[in-house]
Amino acid sequence: MDESAPPDGVDPPMTVDAAPRSLEQELLDAALGGDRQAFGELALLHQPRAIAMAAGILGSREEARDLVQESCLKAYRALDTFVPGRPFFPWFYRILRNSCIQQLRRRKVRRTSSLTRTNPDEEPAPELADAAAPLPEDIVARDERSDLVGQALIRLPASDREILMLKHFDGLTYKEIAAALSIPVGTVMSRISTARQRLRKLLPDLASS
């Protein structure tokens, strides 16, 4: 299977710029040696793609920024668990993803609490996604076909959208995605295949609407 091939109707991967490998490795080596400033620069190199990925999960750019900062602090404190020689971003993304999941759970608790109010005059306030959050169609190419793909991505379950973004928009390999999501490579391949099928099924409906 060619893991670099995008699903039918999807343009070639368009990534948020990743950090240059040589500079990233230099900063990573320094950070592992205890250089806090080097870690800060390393985090800044990966900040744009980290915010884009977190916003894709949360639907809120503002929340994504906060959680990226929070996750950077967690990552710095957990540097002793990093295995030298492995890529940094999949390891960091695992920390960021856990933070995003915790935030989604907090949202659910808040929403459940608001729905169980005893005062009938109080209407539960809906949680609105940040209008400034980067939607998938802002990531893909700006032609008509890619706009349809973006709309279809929004309608996919969050887990499908996440794994497709990691593969086709962030350009991670199957192995890197497996490390980021803490799942076997075989599971990554299966989930990507399933997500692609769901995406393809949505495209004809959107094209005819």
Residue pairs with C-beta under 8 A, 6 or more apart in sequence:
1 189
3 167
3 173
3 174
3 189
4 13
6 12
6 13
6 168
7 164
7 168
7 196
7 199
7 200
8 200
9 145
9 148
9 149
9 200
9 203
10 140
10 146
10 149
10 168
10 199
11 140
11 141
11 143
11 145
11 146
11 149
13 167
13 168
13 169
13 170
13 171
14 139
14 140
14 141
14 169
15 49
15 169
15 170
15 171
16 48
16 49
16 52
16 139
16 169
16 170
17 48
17 49
18 46
18 49
18 89
18 170
18 171
19 42
19 45
19 46
23 45
24 42
24 45
24 88
27 38
27 39
27 41
27 42
27 45
28 38
28 42
28 88
30 38
30 39
31 38
31 39
31 42
31 76
31 79
32 79
32 82
32 84
36 76
39 76
39 79
42 88
43 72
43 75
43 76
46 88
46 89
46 92
47 68
49 89
49 170
50 68
50 71
50 89
50 92
50 93
50 96
51 61
51 64
51 65
51 68
52 64
52 134
52 139
52 169
52 170
53 93
53 96
53 162
53 165
53 166
53 170
54 63
54 64
54 67
54 68
54 96
54 99
54 100
55 61
55 63
55 64
55 130
55 133
55 134
56 134
56 136
56 161
56 162
56 165
57 64
57 97
57 100
57 104
57 158
57 162
58 64
58 67
58 100
58 103
58 104
58 133
59 129
59 130
59 133
60 129
60 130
60 133
61 130
61 132
61 133
61 134
62 130
62 132
63 103
63 130
64 133
67 96
67 99
67 100
67 103
68 96
70 99
71 92
71 95
71 96
71 99
72 92
74 95
74 99
75 91
75 92
75 95
78 95
82 88
82 91
83 91
86 179
87 176
87 179
89 172
89 176
89 180
90 172
90 176
90 177
90 179
90 180
91 179
91 180
93 166
93 180
94 179
94 180
94 181
94 182
97 162
97 180
97 181
107 127
110 127
111 124
111 127
114 124
114 125
115 124
117 124
135 150
135 154
136 149
136 150
136 153
136 154
136 161
136 165
136 169
137 146
137 147
137 149
137 150
137 151
137 153
137 154
138 150
139 150
139 165
139 169
140 146
140 147
140 149
140 150
140 169
148 203
148 206
148 207
149 199
149 203
151 206
152 199
152 202
152 203
152 206
153 161
153 164
153 165
153 199
154 161
155 202
156 164
156 195
156 198
156 199
156 202
157 198
159 191
159 195
160 191
160 194
160 195
160 198
160 199
161 195
163 177
163 181
163 188
163 191
163 192
163 195
164 192
164 195
164 196
164 199
166 172
166 177
166 180
166 181
167 174
167 177
167 192
172 180
174 185
174 188
174 189
174 192
175 185
177 188
177 192
178 184
178 185
178 187
178 188
181 188
183 191
